[in-house]
Amino acid sequence: MEVDSNAGPEVVQEEAAVAAPPGPPVQAANLPPAVGPRAAPSYRVVNSIIENKDDGPGPRCGHTLTAVASVGSEGTPGYIGPRLILFGGATALEGNSAAATPPPSSGGSAGIRLAGATADVHCYDVLANKWTSSLINNTDFRLHPLGESPSPRAAHAATAVGSMVVIQGGIGPAGLSSEDLHVLDLTQQKARWHRVVVHGPGPGSRYGHVMALVGQRFLLAIGGNDGKRPLIDVWALDTAAKPYEWRKVEPEGDGPPPCMYATASARSDGLLLLCGGRDASSAPLASAYGLAKHRDGRWEWAIAPGVSPSPRYQHAAVFVNARLHVSGGALGGGRMVEDASSVAVLDTAAGVWCDRKSVITSPRTGRYSVDAAGGEASLELTRRCRHAAAAMGDLVFIYGGLREGVLLDDLLVAEDSAAPETFSSYPGTIPGRSGYMDGQARSPPSGDISDGAVVMGIPVVPFVNGHASIDISTENAFFQRQRSLARGEETLVEASAAEAEAISKTLAKAREGNADAEPSPDQDRGADSVHSGDEMFNPGKSPGAVIPNDPLLTGVRLHHRAVVVAAETGGALGGLVRQLSIDQFENEGRRVSYGTPESAVAARKLLDRQMSINSIPKKVLAYLLKPRGWKPPVRRQFILDCSEIAELCESAERIFAREPSVLQIKAPVKIFGDLHGQFGDLMRLFDEYGAPSTAGDISYIDYLFLGDYVDRGQHSLETIALLLALKVEHPYNVHLIRGNHEAADINALFGFRIECIERLGEKEGIWVWQRINQLFNWLPLAALIEKKIICMHGGIGRSINHVEQIENLQRPITMETGSVVLMDLLWSDPTENDSVEGLRPNARGPGLVTFGPDRVMEFCKNNDLQLIIRAHECVMDGFERFAQGHLITLFSATNYCGTANNAGAILVLGRDLVVVPKLIHPLPPAIASAEASPEGHMEDTWMQELNVQRPPTPTRGRPQASNDRGSLAWI
């Protein structure tokens, strides 16, 4: 096996990077404060403690470094802190002695001497800043784990599964290593090697491949070299299916070419990112690809956004929340990535690559230059290849590697300050080492959380190797860590110190209730035992595992902050993203999407392939689902003709007809309020917080829309067409319920009918308007989430006391034939504030009512519910609480009717039933004249004329004039 080990003459910098003095990590100079994507962090040397010569790994390359979470509860007997596990690698180069530090080779042909491959295990105690060849402190166990260890190897693949490390493949003194799965079990007091029995054919022997745990369930092995050629096959082992077997996966979409020496890491929501590598012609690759699993079982490749800074292979990459940290790498021909691109970050939330300075807008050579490197001596530290990296919380560690024929033995660390501090094992400054975190004390929050209450708070799980502990299901969970943690939706946003404090408090409180682990049934097994798959991946038999009784917390809770995206500020860094206190929320949202010119070709190929089946919905998605690239059509032309709209309606109506009047939905789910034809706001929300696409998050989270899709705005046709296409494409993941404007007598007056006629012609427009309203009569009327939250458009009014009353409404149903239940459901509002109880007349018109907080509490009690989420009213912040937080009003359109200047919001409900408001602010008015922008002038004029004829309902909290022609009384 060959490795580029000679990178040419070493560049002498003005200040050589040496071991950093104690103190906090070096921060990037002159970085702007939390505006848009953050630059890549800088690395420094860790002065780690090595008491005995054999404890330290020494110089090596081709090894793996894996982060393993703590075992047990801190302060209890048997507690073991977080660790980095280093396995294998080569400790000598071809043509040199086996000495730890061979002299540099003068040629470019030096490679790993297979006789130098090892199978030793070294452990770095993160809290103690100490290397040891003993994996468990304070025991008689030294040197080697029990059991049959893997053969010596390098260029293998490894990943963490809870408190275990899985090893596969590689190459050693005897050639290719076997394809067996070896597991280093660290949950017992004495670490032990096991060989897992896997049935059937598998990926076979290979090296230079990648392996990752996706969604805490699927073990994926991808690419590499089988000794004959580079590969790009994908193998998956479902850890929830017994007996265990590898299955070859055939992902859809345009994926990477056959390659080896790529890197891959799985994001906490289950999206795997594969980047770089070397193709069959030995050329380095710059592209990055996302691999995701759909809920229907399909796997699909999608090219990642952004401009990659440099091609590379034999590099390292690891996720910290939504940011993929890439370091080092080789270019071929004895060269390495040497400029500022030697450290790069793919921010999947923003869809851009960043280096140490800024967002990358054009590819680079990867060769060193003072201008590109910016004179940073720290970049010399990451000029290496065949090293290994691992993430622990928001810290990224790098060990070893190769530089100009010299094996390295340094440990580097960088802190991703753009990611939230979510790892609870860092209570403050770590004694005996330079502090990675501040020394602020953390204390658990005061007060108890009662069942059924919407309260402030956030459960968090620590990230290890970029993963959060996602509870897919009780039977699917495996290798549970020995600790009790509140399981929550993954955090993927810049976090403030307040969030870090809340996280530590929550975790500390969770650990207090942790039960003692049950004895392992395998404690007395022999050292050479071979585990079956059932024993290795069964949570009940995982030694020392503590499995929570219920992965969901019983109470629905509102987070104490909201994510806010302000208007675009210009420049490469885009809009300002910040968190405002109600109440702070994680952004687990913005996924990899087709957002750059570089990815347009691949995206178009994928869309063309998709359009061959069920072409009308595919066509709509291809033209309209463009969170970053959508622009209003020229002369307001619509993409579908009359017959195509009819076909789309037929397909969607068949789905709605099979659904109940009250949908039953599982968390996690994103909830959208009124859109009112403001299609641009829908695209902004998709762009900022995730889109329902293959490259977005539709595989992992449902979408629920609460009605009022049409009227008022200029693009009601685009809005309803896209939502119907999404419903047809994802019938079990996209949910639509009815609003009061989904009725012919209403949308005939407030813009939808006029839009259909103006854009499609009078005859076709009227027919389309009638056909879509016919479909509206089939829409479901409400949704229950986890049987704890009810979502509706309007409210409970005077007549709705039980959910069964809504379930008993038979569809299709019109407003004329509907009962007072339907009228209340679509038209009623809460009273002005919590002090106004009972039923009051509604200013919208006669026969309509407002309901007080007492009605809300009574309804929740009668139906064993904790929260009502409704839309129907414009609110200034996009969301507003009522009835002591037991009702939330949600409105997603910004600057309603061009006059309200309100923010728009969505609610993200995590698996843990934490409600996260996410906001966008109105965009500033465009600086353009009617002559320069006739399209925009025409749309503005259209809205202004409609507002004069039909004034909008005032924003909630503002009085409505008695002669308001927007009221139901006037209608």
Solvent accessible surface area in square Angstrom, and as a share of the most:
residue,aa,sasa,rsa
1,M,41,0.18
2,E,83,0.37
3,V,5,0.03
4,D,21,0.11
5,S,0,0.00
6,N,27,0.14
7,A,7,0.05
8,G,31,0.29
9,P,126,0.79
10,E,96,0.43
11,V,47,0.27
12,V,139,0.80
13,Q,33,0.15
14,E,181,0.81
15,E,131,0.59
16,A,83,0.65
17,A,31,0.24
18,V,111,0.64
19,A,46,0.36
20,A,13,0.10
21,P,101,0.63
22,P,112,0.70
23,G,23,0.22
24,P,109,0.68
25,P,9,0.06
26,V,87,0.50
27,Q,98,0.44
28,A,18,0.14
29,A,83,0.64
30,N,155,0.79
31,L,49,0.24
32,P,57,0.36
33,P,113,0.71
34,A,46,0.35
35,V,37,0.22
36,G,10,0.10
37,P,14,0.09
38,R,46,0.17
39,A,12,0.09
40,A,0,0.00
41,P,16,0.10
42,S,7,0.05
43,Y,6,0.02
44,R,12,0.04
45,V,23,0.13
46,V,11,0.06
47,N,86,0.44
48,S,32,0.20
49,I,72,0.36
50,I,86,0.44
51,E,116,0.52
52,N,75,0.39
53,K,192,0.81
54,D,95,0.49
55,D,4,0.02
56,G,12,0.11
57,P,8,0.05
58,G,25,0.24
59,P,8,0.05
60,R,4,0.02
61,C,0,0.00
62,G,2,0.02
63,H,10,0.04
64,T,20,0.11
65,L,11,0.06
66,T,5,0.03
67,A,0,0.00
68,V,0,0.00
69,A,0,0.00
70,S,6,0.04
71,V,4,0.02
72,G,9,0.08
73,S,12,0.08
74,E,80,0.36
75,G,79,0.76
76,T,64,0.37
77,P,137,0.86
78,G,40,0.39
79,Y,53,0.20
80,I,16,0.08
81,G,8,0.08
82,P,0,0.00
83,R,4,0.01
84,L,0,0.00
85,I,2,0.01
86,L,0,0.00
87,F,4,0.02
88,G,0,0.00
89,G,0,0.00
90,A,0,0.00
91,T,31,0.18
92,A,0,0.00
93,L,0,0.00
94,E,85,0.38
95,G,80,0.77
96,N,34,0.17
97,S,73,0.47
98,A,72,0.56
99,A,50,0.39
100,A,56,0.43
101,T,90,0.53
102,P,5,0.03
103,P,88,0.56
104,P,91,0.57
105,S,33,0.21
106,S,118,0.76
107,G,30,0.29
108,G,52,0.50
109,S,106,0.68
110,A,8,0.07
111,G,5,0.05
112,I,2,0.01
113,R,61,0.22
114,L,41,0.20
115,A,68,0.53
116,G,8,0.07
117,A,9,0.07
118,T,27,0.16
119,A,25,0.20
120,D,40,0.21
121,V,5,0.03
122,H,11,0.05
123,C,3,0.02
124,Y,0,0.00
125,D,18,0.09
126,V,0,0.00
127,L,38,0.19
128,A,43,0.33
129,N,4,0.02
130,K,57,0.24
131,W,3,0.01
132,T,7,0.04
133,S,8,0.05
134,S,3,0.02
135,L,3,0.01
136,I,3,0.02
137,N,72,0.37
138,N,158,0.81
139,T,46,0.27
140,D,141,0.73
141,F,16,0.07
142,R,114,0.42
143,L,102,0.51
144,H,121,0.54
145,P,15,0.09
146,L,65,0.32
147,G,18,0.17
148,E,92,0.41
149,S,54,0.35
150,P,3,0.02
151,S,56,0.36
152,P,54,0.34
153,R,2,0.01
154,A,0,0.00
155,A,3,0.02
156,H,12,0.05
157,A,5,0.04
158,A,21,0.16
159,T,11,0.06
160,A,7,0.06
161,V,1,0.01
162,G,9,0.09
163,S,0,0.00
164,M,2,0.01
165,V,2,0.01
166,V,0,0.00
167,I,0,0.00
168,Q,0,0.00
169,G,0,0.00
170,G,0,0.00
171,I,16,0.08
172,G,3,0.03
173,P,76,0.48
174,A,109,0.85
175,G,24,0.23
176,L,65,0.32
177,S,8,0.05
178,S,55,0.35
179,E,63,0.28
180,D,50,0.26
181,L,2,0.01
182,H,10,0.05
183,V,0,0.00
184,L,1,0.00
185,D,1,0.01
186,L,0,0.00
187,T,10,0.06
188,Q,16,0.07
189,Q,92,0.41
190,K,102,0.43
191,A,0,0.00
192,R,12,0.05
193,W,2,0.01
194,H,2,0.01
195,R,75,0.28
196,V,5,0.03
197,V,55,0.32
198,V,34,0.20
199,H,92,0.41
200,G,56,0.54
201,P,110,0.69
202,G,14,0.14
203,P,10,0.06
204,G,22,0.21
205,S,40,0.26
206,R,6,0.02
207,Y,16,0.06
208,G,6,0.06
209,H,12,0.05
210,V,13,0.08
211,M,11,0.05
212,A,5,0.04
213,L,1,0.00
214,V,5,0.03
215,G,17,0.16
216,Q,29,0.13
217,R,56,0.20
218,F,26,0.11
219,L,1,0.01
220,L,0,0.00
221,A,0,0.00
222,I,2,0.01
223,G,3,0.03
224,G,2,0.02
225,N,16,0.08
226,D,36,0.19
227,G,52,0.50
228,K,170,0.72
229,R,131,0.48
230,P,24,0.15
231,L,21,0.10
232,I,44,0.22
233,D,30,0.15
234,V,2,0.01
235,W,30,0.11
236,A,8,0.06
237,L,0,0.00
238,D,30,0.16
239,T,2,0.01
240,A,24,0.19
241,A,49,0.38
242,K,82,0.35
243,P,84,0.53
244,Y,0,0.00
245,E,62,0.28
246,W,14,0.05
247,R,152,0.55
248,K,107,0.45
249,V,18,0.10
250,E,132,0.59
251,P,30,0.19
252,E,56,0.25
253,G,21,0.21
254,D,58,0.30
255,G,28,0.27
256,P,11,0.07
257,P,51,0.32
258,P,61,0.38
259,C,2,0.01
260,M,5,0.02
261,Y,6,0.02
262,A,13,0.10
263,T,16,0.09
264,A,19,0.15
265,S,8,0.05
266,A,1,0.01
267,R,2,0.01
268,S,2,0.01
269,D,9,0.05
270,G,0,0.00
271,L,6,0.03
272,L,1,0.00
273,L,0,0.00
274,L,4,0.02
275,C,5,0.03
276,G,5,0.05
277,G,0,0.00
278,R,22,0.08
279,D,30,0.15
280,A,79,0.61
281,S,89,0.58
282,S,65,0.42
283,A,39,0.31
284,P,36,0.22
285,L,27,0.13
286,A,38,0.30
287,S,36,0.23
288,A,6,0.05
289,Y,26,0.10
290,G,3,0.02
291,L,0,0.00
292,A,3,0.02
293,K,48,0.20
294,H,9,0.04
295,R,116,0.42
296,D,100,0.52
297,G,36,0.35
298,R,89,0.32
299,W,19,0.07
300,E,2,0.01
301,W,12,0.04
302,A,8,0.06
303,I,31,0.16
304,A,7,0.06
305,P,1,0.01
306,G,12,0.11
307,V,14,0.08
308,S,20,0.13
309,P,1,0.00
310,S,2,0.01
311,P,36,0.22
312,R,8,0.03
313,Y,3,0.01
314,Q,2,0.01
315,H,9,0.04
316,A,6,0.05
317,A,15,0.11
318,V,8,0.04
319,F,0,0.00
320,V,0,0.00
321,N,5,0.03
322,A,5,0.04
323,R,13,0.05
324,L,1,0.00
325,H,5,0.02
326,V,2,0.01
327,S,2,0.01
328,G,0,0.00
329,G,0,0.00
330,A,0,0.00
331,L,8,0.04
332,G,12,0.11
333,G,79,0.76
334,G,9,0.09
335,R,82,0.30
336,M,1,0.00
337,V,0,0.00
338,E,21,0.09
339,D,3,0.01
340,A,1,0.01
341,S,0,0.00
342,S,0,0.00
343,V,4,0.03
344,A,0,0.00
345,V,0,0.00
346,L,0,0.00
347,D,8,0.04
348,T,0,0.00
349,A,11,0.08
350,A,10,0.08
351,G,3,0.03
352,V,28,0.16
353,W,8,0.03
354,C,0,0.00
355,D,0,0.00
356,R,14,0.05
357,K,109,0.46
358,S,55,0.35
359,V,16,0.09
360,I,5,0.03
361,T,99,0.57
362,S,61,0.40
363,P,97,0.61
364,R,74,0.27
365,T,97,0.56
366,G,0,0.00
367,R,136,0.50
368,Y,45,0.17
369,S,47,0.30
370,V,100,0.58
371,D,125,0.65
372,A,30,0.23
373,A,2,0.02
374,G,42,0.40
375,G,52,0.50
376,E,46,0.21
377,A,22,0.17
378,S,26,0.17
379,L,4,0.02
380,E,23,0.11
381,L,14,0.07
382,T,1,0.01
383,R,3,0.01
384,R,1,0.00
385,C,0,0.00
386,R,28,0.10
387,H,9,0.04
388,A,8,0.07
389,A,20,0.15
390,A,1,0.00
391,A,1,0.01
392,M,0,0.00
393,G,3,0.03
394,D,5,0.03
395,L,0,0.00
396,V,2,0.01
397,F,0,0.00
398,I,1,0.00
399,Y,4,0.01
400,G,0,0.00
401,G,0,0.00
402,L,0,0.00
403,R,38,0.14
404,E,22,0.10
405,G,0,0.00
406,V,45,0.26
407,L,5,0.02
408,L,20,0.10
409,D,80,0.41
410,D,32,0.16
411,L,4,0.02
412,L,0,0.00
413,V,0,0.00
414,A,0,0.00
415,E,23,0.10
416,D,1,0.01
417,S,55,0.35
418,A,5,0.04
419,A,6,0.05
420,P,1,0.01
421,E,40,0.18
422,T,1,0.01
423,F,9,0.04
424,S,12,0.08
425,S,6,0.04
426,Y,6,0.02
427,P,76,0.48
428,G,8,0.07
429,T,80,0.46
430,I,5,0.02
431,P,114,0.72
432,G,66,0.63
433,R,23,0.08
434,S,22,0.14
435,G,9,0.09
436,Y,3,0.01
437,M,18,0.08
438,D,69,0.36
439,G,57,0.54
440,Q,82,0.37
441,A,85,0.66
442,R,43,0.16
443,S,62,0.40
444,P,62,0.39
445,P,66,0.42
446,S,114,0.73
447,G,57,0.54
448,D,137,0.71
449,I,88,0.45
450,S,70,0.45
451,D,111,0.57
452,G,24,0.23
453,A,20,0.15
454,V,18,0.10
455,V,40,0.23
456,M,111,0.50
457,G,19,0.19
458,I,6,0.03
459,P,3,0.02
460,V,4,0.02
461,V,3,0.02
462,P,0,0.00
463,F,2,0.01
464,V,3,0.02
465,N,18,0.09
466,G,1,0.01
467,H,13,0.06
468,A,0,0.00
469,S,17,0.11
470,I,20,0.10
471,D,8,0.04
472,I,57,0.29
473,S,29,0.19
474,T,80,0.47
475,E,121,0.54
476,N,19,0.10
477,A,11,0.08
478,F,14,0.06
479,F,3,0.01
480,Q,12,0.05
481,R,23,0.09
482,Q,32,0.14
483,R,14,0.05
484,S,28,0.18
485,L,19,0.09
486,A,14,0.11
487,R,25,0.09
488,G,7,0.06
489,E,19,0.09
490,E,10,0.04
491,T,2,0.01
492,L,5,0.03
493,V,8,0.05
494,E,43,0.19
495,A,28,0.22
496,S,40,0.26
497,A,70,0.54
498,A,41,0.32
499,E,0,0.00
500,A,4,0.03
501,E,45,0.20
502,A,23,0.17
503,I,1,0.01
504,S,20,0.13
505,K,39,0.17
506,T,29,0.17
507,L,0,0.00
508,A,30,0.23
509,K,81,0.34
510,A,23,0.18
511,R,50,0.18
512,E,130,0.58
513,G,65,0.63
514,N,30,0.15
515,A,65,0.51
516,D,137,0.71
517,A,33,0.26
518,E,132,0.59
519,P,111,0.70
520,S,12,0.08
521,P,92,0.58
522,D,6,0.03
523,Q,103,0.46
524,D,142,0.73
525,R,82,0.30
526,G,48,0.46
527,A,49,0.38
528,D,109,0.57
529,S,25,0.16
530,V,61,0.35
531,H,3,0.01
532,S,48,0.31
533,G,6,0.06
534,D,61,0.32
535,E,36,0.16
536,M,5,0.02
537,F,2,0.01
538,N,44,0.22
539,P,17,0.11
540,G,58,0.55
541,K,85,0.36
542,S,6,0.04
543,P,7,0.05
544,G,11,0.11
545,A,16,0.13
546,V,22,0.13
547,I,60,0.31
548,P,38,0.24
549,N,161,0.82
550,D,79,0.41
551,P,34,0.22
552,L,42,0.21
553,L,60,0.30
554,T,71,0.41
555,G,5,0.05
556,V,0,0.00
557,R,10,0.04
558,L,3,0.01
559,H,0,0.00
560,H,36,0.16
561,R,49,0.18
562,A,3,0.03
563,V,0,0.00
564,V,0,0.00
565,V,4,0.02
566,A,19,0.15
567,A,22,0.17
568,E,103,0.46
569,T,86,0.50
570,G,50,0.48
571,G,71,0.69
572,A,72,0.56
573,L,46,0.23
574,G,19,0.18
575,G,10,0.10
576,L,52,0.26
577,V,17,0.10
578,R,102,0.37
579,Q,23,0.10
580,L,69,0.34
581,S,86,0.56
582,I,39,0.20
583,D,1,0.01
584,Q,0,0.00
585,F,0,0.00
586,E,5,0.02
587,N,1,0.01
588,E,1,0.01
589,G,1,0.01
590,R,27,0.10
591,R,11,0.04
592,V,2,0.01
593,S,22,0.14
594,Y,66,0.25
595,G,27,0.26
596,T,26,0.15
597,P,114,0.72
598,E,99,0.44
599,S,2,0.02
600,A,54,0.42
601,V,102,0.59
602,A,22,0.17
603,A,8,0.06
604,R,96,0.35
605,K,118,0.50
606,L,5,0.03
607,L,32,0.16
608,D,77,0.40
609,R,97,0.35
610,Q,33,0.15
611,M,50,0.22
612,S,89,0.57
613,I,128,0.65
614,N,66,0.34
615,S,54,0.35
616,I,13,0.07
617,P,2,0.01
618,K,31,0.13
619,K,47,0.20
620,V,0,0.00
621,L,22,0.11
622,A,1,0.01
623,Y,102,0.39
624,L,4,0.02
625,L,26,0.13
626,K,68,0.29
627,P,26,0.17
628,R,98,0.36
629,G,48,0.47
630,W,43,0.15
631,K,159,0.67
632,P,60,0.37
633,P,27,0.17
634,V,114,0.65
635,R,190,0.69
636,R,12,0.04
637,Q,117,0.52
638,F,24,0.10
639,I,47,0.24
640,L,4,0.02
641,D,75,0.39
642,C,33,0.20
643,S,78,0.50
644,E,34,0.15
645,I,7,0.04
646,A,22,0.17
647,E,86,0.39
648,L,3,0.02
649,C,0,0.00
650,E,77,0.35
651,S,15,0.10
652,A,0,0.00
653,E,27,0.12
654,R,135,0.49
655,I,19,0.10
656,F,0,0.00
657,A,48,0.37
658,R,174,0.64
659,E,29,0.13
660,P,77,0.49
661,S,10,0.07
662,V,3,0.02
663,L,9,0.04
664,Q,103,0.46
665,I,5,0.03
666,K,144,0.61
667,A,10,0.08
668,P,7,0.04
669,V,0,0.00
670,K,2,0.01
671,I,0,0.00
672,F,1,0.00
673,G,1,0.01
674,D,1,0.00
675,L,0,0.00
676,H,4,0.02
677,G,0,0.00
678,Q,22,0.10
679,F,0,0.00
680,G,30,0.29
681,D,12,0.06
682,L,0,0.00
683,M,7,0.03
684,R,40,0.14
685,L,1,0.00
686,F,3,0.01
687,D,33,0.17
688,E,18,0.08
689,Y,2,0.01
690,G,2,0.02
691,A,6,0.05
692,P,1,0.00
693,S,25,0.16
694,T,19,0.11
695,A,3,0.03
696,G,4,0.04
697,D,0,0.00
698,I,3,0.01
699,S,11,0.07
700,Y,44,0.17
701,I,2,0.01
702,D,8,0.04
703,Y,0,0.00
704,L,0,0.00
705,F,0,0.00
706,L,0,0.00
707,G,0,0.00
708,D,2,0.01
709,Y,1,0.00
710,V,0,0.00
711,D,0,0.00
712,R,5,0.02
713,G,0,0.00
714,Q,27,0.12
715,H,10,0.04
716,S,0,0.00
717,L,2,0.01
718,E,2,0.01
719,T,0,0.00
720,I,2,0.01
721,A,6,0.05
722,L,0,0.00
723,L,0,0.00
724,L,2,0.01
725,A,0,0.00
726,L,0,0.00
727,K,0,0.00
728,V,19,0.11
729,E,40,0.18
730,H,27,0.12
731,P,35,0.22
732,Y,180,0.69
733,N,17,0.09
734,V,0,0.00
735,H,15,0.06
736,L,0,0.00
737,I,0,0.00
738,R,1,0.01
739,G,0,0.00
740,N,3,0.01
741,H,18,0.08
742,E,0,0.00
743,A,4,0.03
744,A,43,0.33
745,D,67,0.35
746,I,6,0.03
747,N,0,0.00
748,A,29,0.23
749,L,53,0.26
750,F,6,0.03
751,G,1,0.01
752,F,0,0.00
753,R,80,0.29
754,I,63,0.32
755,E,0,0.00
756,C,0,0.00
757,I,45,0.23
758,E,101,0.45
759,R,24,0.09
760,L,33,0.17
761,G,32,0.31
762,E,119,0.53
763,K,166,0.70
764,E,77,0.35
765,G,0,0.00
766,I,44,0.22
767,W,110,0.38
768,V,0,0.00
769,W,27,0.10
770,Q,100,0.45
771,R,19,0.07
772,I,4,0.02
773,N,10,0.05
774,Q,97,0.43
775,L,0,0.00
776,F,0,0.00
777,N,27,0.14
778,W,61,0.21
779,L,0,0.00
780,P,0,0.00
781,L,0,0.00
782,A,0,0.00
783,A,0,0.00
784,L,16,0.08
785,I,0,0.00
786,E,32,0.14
787,K,148,0.63
788,K,53,0.22
789,I,0,0.00
790,I,0,0.00
791,C,0,0.00
792,M,0,0.00
793,H,0,0.00
794,G,0,0.00
795,G,1,0.01
796,I,0,0.00
797,G,0,0.00
798,R,83,0.30
799,S,18,0.12
800,I,0,0.00
801,N,53,0.27
802,H,82,0.37
803,V,9,0.05
804,E,95,0.43
805,Q,54,0.24
806,I,0,0.00
807,E,70,0.32
808,N,103,0.53
809,L,21,0.11
810,Q,138,0.61
811,R,36,0.13
812,P,76,0.48
813,I,15,0.08
814,T,46,0.27
815,M,25,0.11
816,E,129,0.58
817,T,107,0.62
818,G,19,0.19
819,S,58,0.37
820,V,70,0.40
821,V,18,0.10
822,L,1,0.00
823,M,61,0.27
824,D,1,0.00
825,L,0,0.00
826,L,0,0.00
827,W,14,0.05
828,S,1,0.00
829,D,5,0.03
830,P,2,0.02
831,T,4,0.02
832,E,140,0.63
833,N,70,0.36
834,D,58,0.30
835,S,95,0.61
836,V,30,0.17
837,E,97,0.44
838,G,25,0.24
839,L,79,0.39
840,R,120,0.44
841,P,123,0.77
842,N,13,0.06
843,A,69,0.53
844,R,18,0.06
845,G,7,0.07
846,P,106,0.67
847,G,54,0.52
848,L,7,0.04
849,V,18,0.11
850,T,18,0.10
851,F,1,0.00
852,G,0,0.00
853,P,12,0.07
854,D,58,0.30
855,R,24,0.09
856,V,0,0.00
857,M,81,0.36
858,E,85,0.38
859,F,0,0.00
860,C,7,0.04
861,K,174,0.74
862,N,67,0.34
863,N,26,0.13
864,D,122,0.63
865,L,14,0.07
866,Q,18,0.08
867,L,0,0.00
868,I,0,0.00
869,I,0,0.00
870,R,0,0.00
871,A,0,0.00
872,H,11,0.05
873,E,21,0.09
874,C,5,0.03
875,V,0,0.00
876,M,74,0.33
877,D,86,0.45
878,G,0,0.00
879,F,15,0.06
880,E,62,0.28
881,R,93,0.34
882,F,8,0.03
883,A,1,0.01
884,Q,153,0.68
885,G,8,0.07
886,H,23,0.10
887,L,0,0.00
888,I,0,0.00
889,T,1,0.01
890,L,0,0.00
891,F,2,0.01
892,S,0,0.00
893,A,0,0.00
894,T,8,0.05
895,N,47,0.24
896,Y,15,0.06
897,C,2,0.01
898,G,41,0.40
899,T,96,0.56
900,A,11,0.09
901,N,103,0.53
902,N,0,0.00
903,A,3,0.02
904,G,0,0.00
905,A,0,0.00
906,I,1,0.00
907,L,0,0.00
908,V,1,0.00
909,L,0,0.00
910,G,1,0.01
911,R,65,0.24
912,D,4,0.02
913,L,0,0.00
914,V,4,0.02
915,V,1,0.00
916,V,3,0.02
917,P,0,0.00
918,K,0,0.00
919,L,10,0.05
920,I,0,0.00
921,H,51,0.23
922,P,24,0.15
923,L,92,0.46
924,P,84,0.53
925,P,123,0.77
926,A,92,0.71
927,I,182,0.92
928,A,60,0.46
929,S,58,0.38
930,A,35,0.27
931,E,150,0.67
932,A,81,0.63
933,S,38,0.25
934,P,89,0.56
935,E,35,0.16
936,G,28,0.27
937,H,97,0.43
938,M,85,0.38
939,E,12,0.05
940,D,75,0.39
941,T,47,0.27
942,W,26,0.09
943,M,20,0.09
944,Q,113,0.50
945,E,96,0.43
946,L,8,0.04
947,N,20,0.10
948,V,101,0.58
949,Q,91,0.40
950,R,43,0.16
951,P,36,0.23
952,P,29,0.18
953,T,34,0.20
954,P,35,0.22
955,T,6,0.04
956,R,28,0.10
957,G,73,0.71
958,R,128,0.47
959,P,126,0.79
960,Q,35,0.16
961,A,63,0.49
962,S,123,0.79
963,N,122,0.62
964,D,16,0.08
965,R,98,0.36
966,G,10,0.09
967,S,7,0.05
968,L,42,0.21
969,A,64,0.50
970,W,114,0.40
971,I,71,0.36
